[in-house]
Amino acid sequence: MHGKHLYEYAVIRIVPQVEREEFVNVGVILYCKSPRFVNMKYTLDSQKLAAFCPDLDVEQVQKNLSAFKAISCGEKSGGPIAQLEASERFRWLTATRSSVIQTSKTHPGFSGNLEDTLEQLFNDLVM
């Protein structure tokens, strides 16, 4: 396994009506300890979300996902949580919660190129 990194990832989901437990996959977040890597990729299909839940405030969801991204990347605009270590940011973002933005359970894998792996997971699980 020379040159490969053990990573964890979770699928980011929009759950418009938490009580119904229905969701749409919109992104992926990936974490790897050794290079202190945390990154995420997401997309919002407004038409799909409107068909799924016409009352959903897609603009607010977009703002919240932007904050999620800022935290994952450790940007100052992500606030105090974004300043935590990579592992702490990933664990905070993937914690079980009952809100419109949720994540799947985390899953492991090995990768030689984390950015390529993030892209591949995004294409396989979201697109």
N, CA, C and O atoms as a printed pandas DataFrame, in Angstrom:
     atom_number atom_name residue_name chain_id  residue_number  x_coord  y_coord  z_coord
0              1         N          MET        A               1    0.814   -1.192    0.000
1              2        CA          MET        A               1    0.000    0.000    0.000
2              3         C          MET        A               1    0.861    1.261    0.000
3              4         O          MET        A               1    0.421    2.311    0.468
4              5         N          HIS        A               2    2.066    1.166   -0.514
5              6        CA          HIS        A               2    2.981    2.300   -0.560
6              7         C          HIS        A               2    2.345    3.449   -1.340
7              8         O          HIS        A               2    1.809    3.254   -2.431
8              9         N          GLY        A               3    2.412    4.649   -0.763
9             10        CA          GLY        A               3    1.887    5.834   -1.445
10            11         C          GLY        A               3    0.390    6.011   -1.319
11            12         O          GLY        A               3   -0.162    6.977   -1.846
12            13         N          LYS        A               4   -0.280    5.103   -0.633
13            14        CA          LYS        A               4   -1.722    5.227   -0.473
14            15         C          LYS        A               4   -2.045    5.758    0.913
15            16         O          LYS        A               4   -1.364    5.455    1.893
16            17         N          HIS        A               5   -3.088    6.547    0.969
17            18        CA          HIS        A               5   -3.539    7.139    2.227
18            19         C          HIS        A               5   -4.866    6.505    2.635
19            20         O          HIS        A               5   -5.754    6.312    1.804
20            21         N          LEU        A               6   -4.991    6.185    3.910
21            22        CA          LEU        A               6   -6.266    5.756    4.470
22            23         C          LEU        A               6   -7.118    7.010    4.657
23            24         O          LEU        A               6   -6.680    7.966    5.297
24            25         N          TYR        A               7   -8.308    7.014    4.115
25            26        CA          TYR        A               7   -9.188    8.179    4.233
26            27         C          TYR        A               7  -10.555    7.745    4.722
27            28         O          TYR        A               7  -10.874    6.556    4.743
28            29         N          GLU        A               8  -11.351    8.717    5.112
29            30        CA          GLU        A               8  -12.749    8.525    5.465
30            31         C          GLU        A               8  -13.577    9.530    4.673
31            32         O          GLU        A               8  -13.124   10.640    4.393
32            33         N          TYR        A               9  -14.782    9.132    4.320
33            34        CA          TYR        A               9  -15.665   10.068    3.639
34            35         C          TYR        A               9  -17.094    9.868    4.118
35            36         O          TYR        A               9  -17.443    8.830    4.681
36            37         N          ALA        A              10  -17.904   10.879    3.881
37            38        CA          ALA        A              10  -19.339   10.816    4.157
38            39         C          ALA        A              10  -20.063   11.548    3.038
39            40         O          ALA        A              10  -19.533   12.485    2.440
40            41         N          VAL        A              11  -21.265   11.109    2.772
41            42        CA          VAL        A              11  -22.111   11.752    1.764
42            43         C          VAL        A              11  -22.914   12.855    2.456
43            44         O          VAL        A              11  -23.470   12.644    3.534
44            45         N          ILE        A              12  -22.970   14.014    1.839
45            46        CA          ILE        A              12  -23.740   15.144    2.375
46            47         C          ILE        A              12  -25.133   15.094    1.744
47            48         O          ILE        A              12  -25.285   14.969    0.529
48            49         N          ARG        A              13  -26.125   15.195    2.599
49            50        CA          ARG        A              13  -27.512   15.043    2.158
50            51         C          ARG        A              13  -28.355   16.240    2.572
51            52         O          ARG        A              13  -28.124   16.861    3.609
52            53         N          ILE        A              14  -29.331   16.544    1.738
53            54        CA          ILE        A              14  -30.358   17.524    2.098
54            55         C          ILE        A              14  -31.597   16.728    2.498
55            56         O          ILE        A              14  -32.093   15.894    1.742
56            57         N          VAL        A              15  -32.081   17.007    3.703
57            58        CA          VAL        A              15  -33.251   16.335    4.261
58            59         C          VAL        A              15  -34.286   17.431    4.532
59            60         O          VAL        A              15  -34.359   17.953    5.644
60            61         N          PRO        A              16  -35.088   17.782    3.516
61            62        CA          PRO        A              16  -35.979   18.938    3.646
62            63         C          PRO        A              16  -36.987   18.827    4.785
63            64         O          PRO        A              16  -37.266   19.810    5.470
64            65         N          GLN        A              17  -37.526   17.643    4.983
65            66        CA          GLN        A              17  -38.490   17.420    6.060
66            67         C          GLN        A              17  -37.927   16.283    6.914
67            68         O          GLN        A              17  -38.103   15.103    6.608
68            69         N          VAL        A              18  -37.259   16.664    7.971
69            70        CA          VAL        A              18  -36.525   15.705    8.791
70            71         C          VAL        A              18  -37.418   14.552    9.245
71            72         O          VAL        A              18  -36.976   13.404    9.289
72            73         N          GLU        A              19  -38.654   14.850    9.576
73            74        CA          GLU        A              19  -39.554   13.816   10.074
74            75         C          GLU        A              19  -39.871   12.747    9.021
75            76         O          GLU        A              19  -40.249   11.630    9.376
76            77         N          ARG        A              20  -39.722   13.073    7.738
77            78        CA          ARG        A              20  -39.982   12.098    6.671
78            79         C          ARG        A              20  -38.760   11.248    6.345
79            80         O          ARG        A              20  -38.886   10.190    5.730
80            81         N          GLU        A              21  -37.588   11.702    6.751
81            82        CA          GLU        A              21  -36.325   10.986    6.535
82            83         C          GLU        A              21  -36.009   10.736    5.064
83            84         O          GLU        A              21  -35.275    9.802    4.740
84            85         N          GLU        A              22  -36.551   11.555    4.177
85            86        CA          GLU        A              22  -36.220   11.472    2.753
86            87         C          GLU        A              22  -35.085   12.449    2.487
87            88         O          GLU        A              22  -35.023   13.522    3.087
88            89         N          PHE        A              23  -34.191   12.072    1.586
89            90        CA          PHE        A              23  -33.044   12.942    1.349
90            91         C          PHE        A              23  -32.596   12.905   -0.105
91            92         O          PHE        A              23  -32.944   12.008   -0.872
92            93         N          VAL        A              24  -31.803   13.929   -0.452
93            94        CA          VAL        A              24  -31.153   14.038   -1.754
94            95         C          VAL        A              24  -29.662   14.195   -1.491
95            96         O          VAL        A              24  -29.255   15.079   -0.737
96            97         N          ASN        A              25  -28.850   13.347   -2.105
97            98        CA          ASN        A              25  -27.395   13.487   -1.978
98            99         C          ASN        A              25  -26.945   14.715   -2.758
99           100         O          ASN        A              25  -27.280   14.871   -3.932
100          101         N          VAL        A              26  -26.178   15.591   -2.095
101          102        CA          VAL        A              26  -25.712   16.813   -2.761
102          103         C          VAL        A              26  -24.195   16.974   -2.730
103          104         O          VAL        A              26  -23.654   17.830   -3.429
104          105         N          GLY        A              27  -23.507   16.169   -1.934
105          106        CA          GLY        A              27  -22.065   16.351   -1.856
106          107         C          GLY        A              27  -21.364   15.224   -1.139
107          108         O          GLY        A              27  -21.981   14.262   -0.682
108          109         N          VAL        A              28  -20.041   15.373   -1.052
109          110        CA          VAL        A              28  -19.176   14.411   -0.363
110          111         C          VAL        A              28  -18.124   15.199    0.398
111          112         O          VAL        A              28  -17.610   16.204   -0.092
112          113         N          ILE        A              29  -17.807   14.732    1.607
113          114        CA          ILE        A              29  -16.711   15.296    2.383
114          115         C          ILE        A              29  -15.707   14.181    2.632
115          116         O          ILE        A              29  -16.081   13.059    2.972
116          117         N          LEU        A              30  -14.427   14.500    2.460
117          118        CA          LEU        A              30  -13.362   13.505    2.579
118          119         C          LEU        A              30  -12.304   14.006    3.555
119          120         O          LEU        A              30  -11.928   15.178    3.538
120          121         N          TYR        A              31  -11.831   13.097    4.406
121          122        CA          TYR        A              31  -10.820   13.414    5.424
122          123         C          TYR        A              31   -9.707   12.378    5.378
123          124         O          TYR        A              31   -9.960   11.183    5.223
124          125         N          CYS        A              32   -8.472   12.850    5.515
125          126        CA          CYS        A              32   -7.317   11.965    5.620
126          127         C          CYS        A              32   -6.379   12.539    6.680
127          128         O          CYS        A              32   -5.998   13.708    6.619
128          129         N          LYS        A              33   -6.012   11.702    7.651
129          130        CA          LYS        A              33   -5.237   12.159    8.805
130          131         C          LYS        A              33   -3.827   12.609    8.449
131          132         O          LYS        A              33   -3.420   13.711    8.815
132          133         N          SER        A              34   -3.071   11.760    7.733
133          134        CA          SER        A              34   -1.638   12.039    7.573
134          135         C          SER        A              34   -1.310   13.347    6.862
135          136         O          SER        A              34   -0.391   14.037    7.303
136          137         N          PRO        A              35   -1.994   13.730    5.802
137          138        CA          PRO        A              35   -1.702   15.064    5.255
138          139         C          PRO        A              35   -2.608   16.161    5.825
139          140         O          PRO        A              35   -2.600   17.295    5.345
140          141         N          ARG        A              36   -3.393   15.809    6.862
141          142        CA          ARG        A              36   -4.350   16.759    7.459
142          143         C          ARG        A              36   -5.288   17.340    6.399
143          144         O          ARG        A              36   -5.495   18.550    6.318
144          145         N          PHE        A              37   -5.834   16.456    5.609
145          146        CA          PHE        A              37   -6.671   16.820    4.465
146          147         C          PHE        A              37   -8.146   16.718    4.841
147          148         O          PHE        A              37   -8.603   15.680    5.318
148          149         N          VAL        A              38   -8.876   17.791    4.623
149          150        CA          VAL        A              38  -10.334   17.783    4.684
150          151         C          VAL        A              38  -10.805   18.654    3.528
151          152         O          VAL        A              38  -10.374   19.797    3.377
152          153         N          ASN        A              39  -11.690   18.101    2.722
153          154        CA          ASN        A              39  -12.260   18.891    1.636
154          155         C          ASN        A              39  -13.630   18.324    1.312
155          156         O          ASN        A              39  -13.935   17.180    1.647
156          157         N          MET        A              40  -14.435   19.114    0.671
157          158        CA          MET        A              40  -15.756   18.665    0.267
158          159         C          MET        A              40  -16.109   19.245   -1.091
159          160         O          MET        A              40  -15.565   20.261   -1.521
160          161         N          LYS        A              41  -17.018   18.581   -1.737
161          162        CA          LYS        A              41  -17.530   19.044   -3.020
162          163         C          LYS        A              41  -19.039   18.846   -2.973
163          164         O          LYS        A              41  -19.532   17.824   -2.497
164          165         N          TYR        A              42  -19.763   19.845   -3.476
165          166        CA          TYR        A              42  -21.219   19.729   -3.480
166          167         C          TYR        A              42  -21.805   20.478   -4.666
167          168         O          TYR        A              42  -21.140   21.300   -5.297
168          169         N          THR        A              43  -23.048   20.180   -4.947
169          170        CA          THR        A              43  -23.814   20.888   -5.965
170          171         C          THR        A              43  -25.276   20.886   -5.528
171          172         O          THR        A              43  -25.745   19.949   -4.882
172          173         N          LEU        A              44  -25.970   21.929   -5.884
173          174        CA          LEU        A              44  -27.403   22.003   -5.597
174          175         C          LEU        A              44  -28.163   22.103   -6.910
175          176         O          LEU        A              44  -27.909   22.992   -7.723
176          177         N          ASP        A              45  -29.080   21.199   -7.102
177          178        CA          ASP        A              45  -29.969   21.231   -8.255
178          179         C          ASP        A              45  -31.290   21.823   -7.763
179          180         O          ASP        A              45  -32.123   21.118   -7.194
180          181         N          SER        A              46  -31.467   23.115   -7.987
181          182        CA          SER        A              46  -32.643   23.828   -7.468
182          183         C          SER        A              46  -33.951   23.218   -7.955
183          184         O          SER        A              46  -34.912   23.122   -7.191
184          185         N          GLN        A              47  -33.998   22.805   -9.217
185          186        CA          GLN        A              47  -35.227   22.223   -9.760
186          187         C          GLN        A              47  -35.549   20.884   -9.081
187          188         O          GLN        A              47  -36.702   20.607   -8.750
188          189         N          LYS        A              48  -34.529   20.075   -8.882
189          190        CA          LYS        A              48  -34.725   18.784   -8.220
190          191         C          LYS        A              48  -35.208   18.989   -6.782
191          192         O          LYS        A              48  -36.128   18.312   -6.324
192          193         N          LEU        A              49  -34.573   19.937   -6.072
193          194        CA          LEU        A              49  -34.975   20.204   -4.697
194          195         C          LEU        A              49  -36.378   20.792   -4.630
195          196         O          LEU        A              49  -37.137   20.477   -3.714
196          197         N          ALA        A              50  -36.730   21.637   -5.582
197          198        CA          ALA        A              50  -38.080   22.226   -5.613
198          199         C          ALA        A              50  -39.130   21.146   -5.869
199          200         O          ALA        A              50  -40.214   21.183   -5.287
200          201         N          ALA        A              51  -38.813   20.192   -6.732
201          202        CA          ALA        A              51  -39.746   19.094   -6.992
202          203         C          ALA        A              51  -39.880   18.205   -5.752
203          204         O          ALA        A              51  -40.956   17.686   -5.458
204          205         N          PHE        A              52  -38.797   18.046   -5.053
205          206        CA          PHE        A              52  -38.753   17.202   -3.855
206          207         C          PHE        A              52  -39.473   17.864   -2.685
207          208         O          PHE        A              52  -40.192   17.216   -1.925
208          209         N          CYS        A              53  -39.260   19.174   -2.563
209          210        CA          CYS        A              53  -39.868   19.928   -1.449
210          211         C          CYS        A              53  -40.036   21.384   -1.878
211          212         O          CYS        A              53  -39.100   22.171   -1.738
212          213         N          PRO        A              54  -41.198   21.759   -2.392
213          214        CA          PRO        A              54  -41.415   23.104   -2.909
214          215         C          PRO        A              54  -41.199   24.227   -1.891
215          216         O          PRO        A              54  -40.895   25.356   -2.277
216          217         N          ASP        A              55  -41.351   23.930   -0.596
217          218        CA          ASP        A              55  -41.217   24.959    0.442
218          219         C          ASP        A              55  -39.786   25.148    0.924
219          220         O          ASP        A              55  -39.529   26.015    1.759
220          221         N          LEU        A              56  -38.853   24.355    0.416
221          222        CA          LEU        A              56  -37.474   24.438    0.878
222          223         C          LEU        A              56  -36.835   25.767    0.464
223          224         O          LEU        A              56  -36.949   26.184   -0.688
224          225         N          ASP        A              57  -36.177   26.413    1.391
225          226        CA          ASP        A              57  -35.469   27.659    1.120
226          227         C          ASP        A              57  -34.080   27.306    0.572
227          228         O          ASP        A              57  -33.119   27.185    1.332
228          229         N          VAL        A              58  -33.985   27.143   -0.738
229          230        CA          VAL        A              58  -32.751   26.698   -1.393
230          231         C          VAL        A              58  -31.626   27.708   -1.186
231          232         O          VAL        A              58  -30.463   27.324   -1.065
232          233         N          GLU        A              59  -31.959   28.980   -1.146
233          234        CA          GLU        A              59  -30.941   30.013   -0.916
234          235         C          GLU        A              59  -30.293   29.844    0.464
235          236         O          GLU        A              59  -29.078   29.979    0.604
236          237         N          GLN        A              60  -31.103   29.550    1.467
237          238        CA          GLN        A              60  -30.560   29.321    2.811
238          239         C          GLN        A              60  -29.717   28.044    2.855
239          240         O          GLN        A              60  -28.671   28.009    3.504
240          241         N          VAL        A              61  -30.168   27.014    2.175
241          242        CA          VAL        A              61  -29.391   25.770    2.110
242          243         C          VAL        A              61  -28.039   26.039    1.455
243          244         O          VAL        A              61  -27.016   25.517    1.899
244          245         N          GLN        A              62  -28.033   26.851    0.402
245          246        CA          GLN        A              62  -26.781   27.214   -0.272
246          247         C          GLN        A              62  -25.835   27.939    0.687
247          248         O          GLN        A              62  -24.637   27.656    0.716
248          249         N          LYS        A              63  -26.368   28.856    1.456
249          250        CA          LYS        A              63  -25.549   29.578    2.443
250          251         C          LYS        A              63  -24.977   28.619    3.486
251          252         O          LYS        A              63  -23.810   28.727    3.862
252          253         N          ASN        A              64  -25.790   27.697    3.942
253          254        CA          ASN        A              64  -25.339   26.736    4.941
254          255         C          ASN        A              64  -24.276   25.793    4.374
255          256         O          ASN        A              64  -23.313   25.460    5.064
256          257         N          LEU        A              65  -24.443   25.370    3.141
257          258        CA          LEU        A              65  -23.428   24.511    2.514
258          259         C          LEU        A              65  -22.127   25.271    2.278
259          260         O          LEU        A              65  -21.044   24.694    2.367
260          261         N          SER        A              66  -22.230   26.551    1.980
261          262        CA          SER        A              66  -21.021   27.373    1.828
262          263         C          SER        A              66  -20.266   27.449    3.156
263          264         O          SER        A              66  -19.036   27.398    3.176
264          265         N          ALA        A              67  -20.998   27.571    4.256
265          266        CA          ALA        A              67  -20.370   27.574    5.580
266          267         C          ALA        A              67  -19.744   26.210    5.875
267          268         O          ALA        A              67  -18.651   26.135    6.435
268          269         N          PHE        A              68  -20.428   25.150    5.502
269          270        CA          PHE        A              68  -19.907   23.784    5.642
270          271         C          PHE        A              68  -18.570   23.671    4.912
271          272         O          PHE        A              68  -17.605   23.129    5.450
272          273         N          LYS        A              69  -18.524   24.182    3.694
273          274        CA          LYS        A              69  -17.303   24.151    2.880
274          275         C          LYS        A              69  -16.187   24.960    3.540
275          276         O          LYS        A              69  -15.046   24.504    3.609
276          277         N          ALA        A              70  -16.515   26.153    4.022
277          278        CA          ALA        A              70  -15.513   27.004    4.684
278          279         C          ALA        A              70  -14.936   26.316    5.914
279          280         O          ALA        A              70  -13.736   26.405    6.174
280          281         N          ILE        A              71  -15.782   25.636    6.665
281          282        CA          ILE        A              71  -15.309   24.904    7.840
282          283         C          ILE        A              71  -14.406   23.755    7.406
283          284         O          ILE        A              71  -13.333   23.556    7.976
284          285         N          SER        A              72  -14.831   23.005    6.406
285          286        CA          SER        A              72  -14.028   21.850    5.977
286          287         C          SER        A              72  -12.647   22.278    5.507
287          288         O          SER        A              72  -11.667   21.571    5.743
288          289         N          CYS        A              73  -12.556   23.418    4.850
289          290        CA          CYS        A              73  -11.278   23.900    4.316
290          291         C          CYS        A              73  -10.471   24.713    5.329
291          292         O          CYS        A              73   -9.347   25.122    5.039
292          293         N          GLY        A              74  -11.033   24.948    6.504
293          294        CA          GLY        A              74  -10.320   25.705    7.530
294          295         C          GLY        A              74  -10.211   27.186    7.236
295          296         O          GLY        A              74   -9.276   27.844    7.693
296          297         N          GLU        A              75  -11.161   27.721    6.474
297          298        CA          GLU        A              75  -11.148   29.143    6.132
298          299         C          GLU        A              75  -11.621   29.985    7.319
299          300         O          GLU        A              75  -12.479   29.556    8.090
300          301         N          LYS        A              76  -11.060   31.172    7.456
301          302        CA          LYS        A              76  -11.443   32.058    8.558
302          303         C          LYS        A              76  -12.928   32.377    8.535
303          304         O          LYS        A              76  -13.542   32.556    9.588
304          305         N          SER        A              77  -13.512   32.450    7.343
305          306        CA          SER        A              77  -14.938   32.763    7.237
306          307         C          SER        A              77  -15.811   31.660    7.845
307          308         O          SER        A              77  -17.007   31.859    8.055
308          309         N          GLY        A              78  -15.211   30.497    8.128
309          310        CA          GLY        A              78  -15.942   29.395    8.746
310          311         C          GLY        A              78  -16.086   29.518   10.251
311          312         O          GLY        A              78  -16.701   28.667   10.893
312          313         N          GLY        A              79  -15.514   30.585   10.821
313          314        CA          GLY        A              79  -15.648   30.814   12.253
314          315         C          GLY        A              79  -14.732   29.950   13.091
315          316         O          GLY        A              79  -13.788   29.358   12.569
316          317         N          PRO        A              80  -14.998   29.869   14.389
317          318        CA          PRO        A              80  -14.097   29.168   15.304
318          319         C          PRO        A              80  -13.951   27.673   14.998
319          320         O          PRO        A              80  -12.878   27.105   15.198
320          321         N          ILE        A              81  -15.006   27.042   14.523
321          322        CA          ILE        A              81  -14.908   25.611   14.231
322          323         C          ILE        A              81  -13.928   25.366   13.091
323          324         O          ILE        A              81  -13.232   24.351   13.086
324          325         N          ALA        A              82  -13.862   26.269   12.138
325          326        CA          ALA        A              82  -12.944   26.134   11.007
326          327         C          ALA        A              82  -11.486   26.222   11.440
327          328         O          ALA        A              82  -10.594   25.806   10.701
328          329         N          GLN        A              83  -11.238   26.759   12.629
329          330        CA          GLN        A              83   -9.865   26.895   13.114
330          331         C          GLN        A              83   -9.391   25.656   13.867
331          332         O          GLN        A              83   -8.233   25.590   14.280
332          333         N          LEU        A              84  -10.261   24.686   14.048
333          334        CA          LEU        A              84   -9.883   23.449   14.722
334          335         C          LEU        A              84   -8.999   22.599   13.809
335          336         O          LEU        A              84   -8.889   22.871   12.614
336          337         N          GLU        A              85   -8.371   21.571   14.378
337          338        CA          GLU        A              85   -7.579   20.628   13.596
338          339         C          GLU        A              85   -8.476   19.926   12.588
339          340         O          GLU        A              85   -9.690   19.849   12.775
340          341         N          ALA        A              86   -7.875   19.417   11.520
341          342        CA          ALA        A              86   -8.624   18.764   10.443
342          343         C          ALA        A              86   -9.539   17.659   10.969
343          344         O          ALA        A              86  -10.701   17.577   10.572
344          345         N          SER        A              87   -9.028   16.819   11.851
345          346        CA          SER        A              87   -9.839   15.709   12.370
346          347         C          SER        A              87  -11.053   16.228   13.145
347          348         O          SER        A              87  -12.147   15.674   13.034
348          349         N          GLU        A              88  -10.861   17.272   13.914
349          350        CA          GLU        A              88  -11.968   17.829   14.691
350          351         C          GLU        A              88  -13.018   18.460   13.782
351          352         O          GLU        A              88  -14.216   18.322   14.027
352          353         N          ARG        A              89  -12.573   19.152   12.736
353          354        CA          ARG        A              89  -13.520   19.741   11.775
354          355         C          ARG        A              89  -14.337   18.644   11.101
355          356         O          ARG        A              89  -15.558   18.754   10.987
356          357         N          PHE        A              90  -13.659   17.581   10.652
357          358        CA          PHE        A              90  -14.360   16.487    9.977
358          359         C          PHE        A              90  -15.375   15.847   10.919
359          360         O          PHE        A              90  -16.517   15.611   10.526
360          361         N          ARG        A              91  -14.975   15.566   12.148
361          362        CA          ARG        A              91  -15.877   14.927   13.109
362          363         C          ARG        A              91  -17.069   15.839   13.429
363          364         O          ARG        A              91  -18.190   15.359   13.591
364          365         N          TRP        A              92  -16.827   17.151   13.519
365          366        CA          TRP        A              92  -17.922   18.079   13.785
366          367         C          TRP        A              92  -18.900   18.088   12.610
367          368         O          TRP        A              92  -20.114   18.053   12.812
368          369         N          LEU        A              93  -18.378   18.135   11.393
369          370        CA          LEU        A              93  -19.232   18.193   10.206
370          371         C          LEU        A              93  -20.013   16.901    9.984
371          372         O          LEU        A              93  -21.127   16.935    9.462
372          373         N          THR        A              94  -19.444   15.771   10.371
373          374        CA          THR        A              94  -20.106   14.484   10.116
374          375         C          THR        A              94  -20.849   13.940   11.333
375          376         O          THR        A              94  -21.322   12.804   11.313
376          377         N          ALA        A              95  -20.953   14.733   12.382
377          378        CA          ALA        A              95  -21.703   14.303   13.572
378          379         C          ALA        A              95  -23.180   14.126   13.219
379          380         O          ALA        A              95  -23.729   14.850   12.390
380          381         N          THR        A              96  -23.801   13.154   13.864
381          382        CA          THR        A              96  -25.227   12.904   13.653
382          383         C          THR        A              96  -26.018   14.127   14.110
383          384         O          THR        A              96  -25.813   14.647   15.207
384          385         N          ARG        A              97  -26.918   14.567   13.251
385          386        CA          ARG        A              97  -27.746   15.716   13.607
386          387         C          ARG        A              97  -29.110   15.581   12.948
387          388         O          ARG        A              97  -29.281   14.854   11.969
388          389         N          SER        A              98  -30.061   16.291   13.502
389          390        CA          SER        A              98  -31.413   16.310   12.976
390          391         C          SER        A              98  -31.660   17.699   12.395
391          392         O          SER        A              98  -32.273   18.558   13.029
392          393         N          SER        A              99  -31.169   17.894   11.174
393          394        CA          SER        A              99  -31.311   19.188   10.512
394          395         C          SER        A              99  -31.456   18.961    9.014
395          396         O          SER        A              99  -31.405   17.824    8.546
396          397         N          VAL        A             100  -31.633   20.022    8.277
397          398        CA          VAL        A             100  -31.810   19.914    6.826
398          399         C          VAL        A             100  -30.551   19.376    6.156
399          400         O          VAL        A             100  -30.646   18.608    5.199
400          401         N          ILE        A             101  -29.371   19.766    6.642
401          402        CA          ILE        A             101  -28.120   19.234    6.101
402          403         C          ILE        A             101  -27.628   18.142    7.047
403          404         O          ILE        A             101  -27.381   18.392    8.227
404          405         N          GLN        A             102  -27.490   16.932    6.514
405          406        CA          GLN        A             102  -27.011   15.787    7.283
406          407         C          GLN        A             102  -25.932   15.070    6.483
407          408         O          GLN        A             102  -25.754   15.326    5.292
408          409         N          THR        A             103  -25.218   14.174    7.144
409          410        CA          THR        A             103  -24.241   13.345    6.446
410          411         C          THR        A             103  -24.536   11.883    6.724
411          412         O          THR        A             103  -25.170   11.530    7.718
412          413         N          SER        A             104  -24.056   11.041    5.814
413          414        CA          SER        A             104  -24.150    9.606    6.018
414          415         C          SER        A             104  -23.171    9.195    7.112
415          416         O          SER        A             104  -22.426   10.026    7.631
416          417         N          LYS        A             105  -23.175    7.937    7.452
417          418        CA          LYS        A             105  -22.118    7.407    8.302
418          419         C          LYS        A             105  -20.817    7.517    7.512
419          420         O          LYS        A             105  -20.841    7.596    6.284
420          421         N          THR        A             106  -19.696    7.524    8.204
421          422        CA          THR        A             106  -18.423    7.618    7.498
422          423         C          THR        A             106  -18.011    6.241    6.983
423          424         O          THR        A             106  -18.343    5.205    7.560
424          425         N          HIS        A             107  -17.281    6.274    5.881
425          426        CA          HIS        A             107  -16.804    5.055    5.228
426          427         C          HIS        A             107  -15.313    5.219    4.946
427          428         O          HIS        A             107  -14.866    6.325    4.644
428          429         N          PRO        A             108  -14.525    4.125    5.039
429          430        CA          PRO        A             108  -13.080    4.218    4.798
430          431         C          PRO        A             108  -12.699    3.822    3.376
431          432         O          PRO        A             108  -13.493    3.236    2.639
432          433         N          GLY        A             109  -11.480    4.152    3.017
433          434        CA          GLY        A             109  -10.915    3.732    1.745
434          435         C          GLY        A             109   -9.440    4.063    1.698
435          436         O          GLY        A             109   -8.905    4.676    2.621
436          437         N          PHE        A             110   -8.777    3.657    0.621
437          438        CA          PHE        A             110   -7.370    3.985    0.382
438          439         C          PHE        A             110   -7.271    4.757   -0.913
439          440         O          PHE        A             110   -7.975    4.463   -1.879
440          441         N          SER        A             111   -6.386    5.757   -0.931
441          442        CA          SER        A             111   -6.243    6.593   -2.119
442          443         C          SER        A             111   -4.797    7.018   -2.312
443          444         O          SER        A             111   -4.085    7.302   -1.349
444          445         N          GLY        A             112   -4.377    7.058   -3.560
445          446        CA          GLY        A             112   -3.079    7.610   -3.911
446          447         C          GLY        A             112   -3.166    9.095   -4.218
447          448         O          GLY        A             112   -2.155    9.797   -4.185
448          449         N          ASN        A             113   -4.380    9.584   -4.519
449          450        CA          ASN        A             113   -4.594   10.989   -4.830
450          451         C          ASN        A             113   -5.947   11.404   -4.244
451          452         O          ASN        A             113   -6.997   11.063   -4.788
452          453         N          LEU        A             114   -5.910   12.127   -3.157
453          454        CA          LEU        A             114   -7.133   12.455   -2.423
454          455         C          LEU        A             114   -8.091   13.343   -3.206
455          456         O          LEU        A             114   -9.305   13.149   -3.141
456          457         N          GLU        A             115   -7.563   14.309   -3.944
457          458        CA          GLU        A             115   -8.440   15.182   -4.751
458          459         C          GLU        A             115   -9.159   14.367   -5.828
459          460         O          GLU        A             115  -10.352   14.562   -6.058
460          461         N          ASP        A             116   -8.441   13.457   -6.489
461          462        CA          ASP        A             116   -9.070   12.599   -7.499
462          463         C          ASP        A             116  -10.125   11.693   -6.869
463          464         O          ASP        A             116  -11.188   11.466   -7.446
464          465         N          THR        A             117   -9.821   11.183   -5.689
465          466        CA          THR        A             117  -10.774   10.318   -4.982
466          467         C          THR        A             117  -12.029   11.095   -4.615
467          468         O          THR        A             117  -13.139   10.587   -4.772
468          469         N          LEU        A             118  -11.867   12.318   -4.130
469          470        CA          LEU        A             118  -13.020   13.158   -3.816
470          471         C          LEU        A             118  -13.878   13.364   -5.057
471          472         O          LEU        A             118  -15.102   13.249   -4.997
472          473         N          GLU        A             119  -13.246   13.662   -6.163
473          474        CA          GLU        A             119  -13.967   13.865   -7.427
474          475         C          GLU        A             119  -14.711   12.594   -7.850
475          476         O          GLU        A             119  -15.864   12.657   -8.277
476          477         N          GLN        A             120  -14.049   11.451   -7.728
477          478        CA          GLN        A             120  -14.667   10.187   -8.131
478          479         C          GLN        A             120  -15.852    9.836   -7.229
479          480         O          GLN        A             120  -16.902    9.417   -7.716
480          481         N          LEU        A             121  -15.685   10.006   -5.929
481          482        CA          LEU        A             121  -16.797    9.753   -5.013
482          483         C          LEU        A             121  -17.969   10.679   -5.307
483          484         O          LEU        A             121  -19.123   10.252   -5.295
484          485         N          PHE        A             122  -17.673   11.934   -5.569
485          486        CA          PHE        A             122  -18.719   12.906   -5.900
486          487         C          PHE        A             122  -19.487   12.463   -7.143
487          488         O          PHE        A             122  -20.717   12.473   -7.163
488          489         N          ASN        A             123  -18.743   12.076   -8.177
489          490        CA          ASN        A             123  -19.398   11.631   -9.417
490          491         C          ASN        A             123  -20.220   10.362   -9.205
491          492         O          ASN        A             123  -21.316   10.239   -9.750
492          493         N          ASP        A             124  -19.700    9.420   -8.419
493          494        CA          ASP        A             124  -20.385    8.148   -8.195
494          495         C          ASP        A             124  -21.606    8.294   -7.286
495          496         O          ASP        A             124  -22.623    7.641   -7.521
496          497         N          LEU        A             125  -21.528    9.118   -6.278
497          498        CA          LEU        A             125  -22.560    9.151   -5.244
498          499         C          LEU        A             125  -23.536   10.320   -5.328
499          500         O          LEU        A             125  -24.606   10.284   -4.720
500          501         N          VAL        A             126  -23.171   11.351   -6.079
501          502        CA          VAL        A             126  -24.030   12.536   -6.156
502          503         C          VAL        A             126  -24.555   12.764   -7.567
503          504         O          VAL        A             126  -25.748   12.989   -7.768
504          505         N          MET        A             127  -23.677   12.704   -8.516
505          506        CA          MET        A             127  -24.072   13.013   -9.896
506          507         C          MET        A             127  -24.747   11.843  -10.530
507          508         O          MET        A             127  -25.149   11.916  -11.691
